Amino acid sequence: MLRRRDAPTKARALMSNPIIIAVPKGRILAEALPLLARAGILPEPAFADEGSRALRFSTNHADIDLIRVRAFDVATFVAHGAAQLGIVGSDVLAEFAYSELYAPVNLGIGHCRLSVAEPADMAASDDPRGWSHVRIATKYPRVTQAHFAARGVQAECVKLSGAMELAPMLGLAPRIVDLVSSGRTLKENGLVEVATIAEVTSRLIVNRAAFKTRPQIVPLVDAFRKAAA
């Protein structure tokens, strides 16, 4: 009799304390949807609607919900345990370096690169090998400084959250470090890549404490691994 009572009690507990998966807004969202489907997770229709103001969404699993947040916030939600899993670029992982995060699966989506760019007329006569000090606008100051420090270059970083291409144009900083995919945005703003810091793909991240204490996370990680393969 006790076991019969325990089963619905456990089910109710799972539904009241579901696994939360944080997914980034923007271009990665479109690539994440087929991946989620292959992992057996189908969100409610509003999740794919960029115009929806909702932030939390149900799925075809009563014990799994999705949240849709800014890419940089995915790592923070998972590191602090507000979400148990997330999808985030390796650029964000490198910038924050949270010890609370475990990144077991390279999902193979969100391919781009983290690059140094400068105005085309400057690049025509510039040689990065001769740099000793650079002033750079970026939302990746940690990664940028580490990259240049390893090459004996002092990097003075101006922290921006967006519109990086305006920095050289308006005299804020002559160079930028930002994500580049097609390079179209750089070209339209008179900039060219002069160095690549890292190739970037999206990873599945897991909160380390949740991985140890929430048994349903292990099969979820396996499902994502198979989906990515």
C-alpha positions in Angstrom: 0.0 0.0 0.0 2.8 2.4 0.8 4.4 1.9 -2.6 1.1 2.6 -4.3 0.7 5.9 -2.4 4.4 6.8 -3.1 4.1 6.7 -6.9 1.6 9.6 -7.3 3.3 11.5 -4.6 6.6 11.3 -6.4 5.0 12.3 -9.7 3.5 15.4 -8.1 6.8 16.3 -6.6 8.5 16.1 -10.1 5.8 18.3 -11.6 6.1 20.9 -8.9 9.9 20.9 -9.2 10.6 20.4 -12.9 13.9 20.3 -14.6 14.5 23.8 -16.2 16.4 24.0 -19.4 17.7 27.5 -20.4 17.8 28.2 -24.1 19.2 31.4 -25.6 17.2 33.9 -27.6 18.2 35.0 -31.1 19.8 33.0 -33.9 20.6 29.9 -31.8 17.0 29.4 -31.0 16.2 28.3 -34.6 19.0 25.8 -34.5 18.1 24.6 -31.0 14.5 23.6 -31.9 15.4 20.6 -34.1 18.0 19.5 -31.6 15.4 19.6 -28.8 13.0 17.6 -30.9 15.7 14.9 -31.6 16.2 14.7 -27.9 12.5 14.1 -27.4 11.6 17.5 -26.0 8.8 19.4 -27.8 8.0 22.9 -26.4 4.7 24.6 -26.6 4.2 26.6 -29.8 4.8 30.0 -28.2 8.4 29.0 -27.5 9.4 29.4 -31.2 7.6 32.7 -31.4 10.2 35.5 -31.1 7.3 37.9 -30.6 6.0 36.2 -27.5 6.7 38.0 -24.2 6.5 34.8 -22.2 9.8 33.6 -20.7 8.9 30.2 -19.4 7.4 27.4 -21.5 6.0 23.9 -20.9 7.0 20.9 -23.0 5.6 17.5 -23.8 7.2 16.3 -20.5 5.3 17.4 -17.4 8.6 17.5 -15.5 10.6 19.6 -18.0 10.2 23.3 -18.7 12.1 25.6 -20.9 13.1 29.3 -20.3 14.2 31.6 -23.1 16.8 34.2 -22.0 19.7 36.2 -23.4 22.7 34.1 -24.3 25.0 35.6 -21.7 22.4 34.9 -19.0 22.0 31.2 -19.8 25.3 30.4 -18.0 24.3 32.5 -15.0 20.9 30.8 -14.6 22.5 27.3 -14.7 25.5 28.1 -12.6 23.3 29.5 -9.8 20.9 26.5 -10.0 17.9 28.5 -11.2 18.0 26.2 -14.3 19.6 22.8 -14.3 20.6 22.5 -17.9 21.2 25.1 -20.7 22.4 25.6 -24.2 25.2 28.2 -24.5 28.1 29.1 -26.7 31.6 28.1 -25.8 32.4 31.9 -26.0 30.2 32.5 -23.0 31.6 29.6 -21.1 35.1 30.9 -21.6 34.2 34.4 -20.5 32.5 33.5 -17.3 34.4 30.3 -16.4 31.9 29.2 -13.7 33.2 26.3 -11.7 29.6 25.2 -11.0 29.1 24.3 -14.7 29.8 21.0 -16.4 29.7 21.0 -20.2 29.4 17.4 -21.3 28.2 17.7 -24.9 29.3 19.8 -27.9 26.0 20.2 -29.6 27.5 21.2 -33.0 25.2 24.2 -33.6 25.8 27.9 -33.5 29.1 27.8 -35.4 30.9 31.1 -35.5 34.2 32.6 -34.4 35.4 35.1 -31.9 37.6 37.5 -33.9 39.5 40.8 -33.7 38.4 43.3 -36.2 39.5 46.8 -37.2 38.7 49.4 -39.9 39.7 48.2 -43.4 42.0 51.2 -44.0 43.9 50.5 -40.8 44.2 46.8 -41.6 45.8 47.6 -44.9 49.0 48.6 -43.2 48.6 46.9 -39.8 50.5 43.8 -38.6 49.1 42.2 -35.4 52.5 40.6 -34.8 53.8 44.1 -34.0 51.2 45.0 -31.4 52.4 45.8 -27.8 49.3 47.6 -26.6 45.7 47.5 -27.9 42.5 49.3 -27.0 39.5 47.1 -27.8 35.8 47.4 -27.4 34.2 44.0 -26.5 31.7 42.2 -24.3 34.4 39.5 -23.8 37.1 41.4 -21.7 38.2 38.2 -19.8 38.8 36.2 -23.0 40.3 39.1 -24.8 42.8 40.0 -22.1 43.8 36.4 -21.7 44.3 36.0 -25.5 46.6 39.0 -25.8 48.4 38.4 -22.5 49.5 35.0 -23.8 51.1 36.9 -26.7 52.8 39.5 -24.6 50.3 42.2 -25.6 48.6 44.5 -23.1 44.9 44.8 -23.9 42.9 47.7 -22.6 39.2 46.6 -22.9 36.2 48.8 -23.1 33.2 46.8 -22.1 30.1 47.0 -24.3 27.0 44.9 -24.5 26.2 45.5 -28.2 26.7 47.7 -31.3 30.4 46.9 -31.1 30.9 48.1 -34.7 30.2 51.6 -33.7 33.3 51.8 -31.4 35.9 52.4 -34.1 33.6 54.6 -36.1 33.0 57.0 -33.1 36.5 56.9 -31.7 35.7 54.8 -28.6 38.3 52.1 -29.5 40.1 51.4 -32.8 39.5 47.7 -32.6 36.8 45.3 -31.5 36.5 41.6 -30.4 33.2 40.1 -31.3 31.4 37.0 -32.7 31.6 36.7 -36.5 29.5 34.4 -38.6 29.2 35.5 -42.2 31.2 38.7 -41.7 28.4 40.8 -43.3 27.9 43.1 -40.3 31.6 43.9 -40.2 31.8 44.6 -44.0 28.8 46.9 -43.9 30.5 48.9 -41.1 33.9 49.1 -42.9 35.6 46.5 -40.6 37.7 43.4 -41.4 38.9 40.5 -39.4 42.6 40.6 -38.5 42.8 37.7 -36.0 40.7 34.8 -34.8 40.7 34.2 -31.0 38.5 31.0 -31.0 36.1 28.9 -33.0 32.8 28.8 -31.2 30.0 26.2 -31.0 27.1 25.7 -28.6 27.4 23.3 -25.7 25.0 21.6 -23.4 25.8 22.8 -19.8 24.6 21.2 -16.5 24.7 22.5 -13.0 27.2 20.2 -11.2 25.1 20.0 -8.0 21.9 19.1 -9.9 23.8 16.5 -11.9 24.6 14.7 -8.7 21.2 15.1 -7.0 18.6 15.0 -9.8 18.7 11.5 -11.3 16.5 12.4 -14.3 19.3 14.7 -15.6 21.6 11.8 -16.7 19.2 10.4 -19.3 18.6 13.9 -20.5 22.3 14.4 -21.1 22.4 11.1 -23.0 19.4 12.2 -25.1 21.2 15.4 -26.1 24.4 13.5 -26.8 22.5 11.2 -29.2 20.7 14.2 -30.8 23.9 16.0 -31.4 25.5 12.9 -32.9 
